[in-house]
């Protein structure tokens, strides 16, 4: 595309000096300077592009490159942040979760892990719905801290209005819930600029129209990615609220439960118990849990054991064992 002529007071937004930002837009635009190695960007892909910034964004979004491949490897730890709870994979990269187990009012923290440090920190790749994916348990304790990357957010259950940056990074960009990953202000400014010069003498209207359509395409891709990422976060929050996340049982809890089962029954092998014995044993265990203010999994709370089959009763007992 022929380079646009810049007139006084009509400089294209893409020509302005780019201020350093803590945004995905910035990291894509400045790649590969100081960013993780990757082969997604090759200027030959759009060798005729005069606006390299838009070209990079267009290719990055169209190829569905993981955001975790371009964000800096820099990470931080803060004593005010929750402990590490676990990880789950998304098409944007692996997300680390921070949550204080014994404080339901603590903010839930989310951070995209840079690919460059995944092996160094031994970060696992886990599908949130996989049978082997658990949260909590072993990720608690000394050395198990929640480490935040540059792309990190938090959800406060006491204020459910929105999700916001984990910490204010003072880059002047407000990340709304609908735009957690990408902003579109620059695209809007560029479209407005192109529309203003389109009808002026000396400009190629067809080429300008094509550029406007490409920028609109970038905006739409960003919008879809922002929505998909928000859905990933909402999905985790909803699973946590409903108690449907697979969680580790603390070692102390597991030991005490086994002990109580043995104490309550002369025959701790549940397969040898009758349905009536199994049902009564479970009732006593649940009653003891409530008495000792233990944590009863949400899925078992309020169940009418008298209506459950042997298979259902054994499943609950195994969960306690």
Secondary structure, 3 states (H helix, E strand, C coil): CCCCCCCCCCCCHHHCCCCCCCCHHHHHHHCCCCCCCCCCCCHHHHCCCCCHHHHHHHHHHHCCCCHHHCCCCCCECCCCCCEEEEEEEECCEEEEEECCCCCCCCCEEEEECCHHHHCCCCCCCCCCCCCCCCECHHHCCCCCECCECCCEEEEECCEEEEEEECCCCCCCCCCCHHHCCCCCHHHHHHHHHHHHHHCCCCCCHHHHHHHHHHHHHHHHHHHHHHHHHHHHHHHHHHHHHHCCCCECCCHHHHHHHHHHHHHHCCCCCHHHCCHHHHHHHHHHHHHHHHHCCCCCCHHHCCCCHHHCCHHHHHHHHHHHC
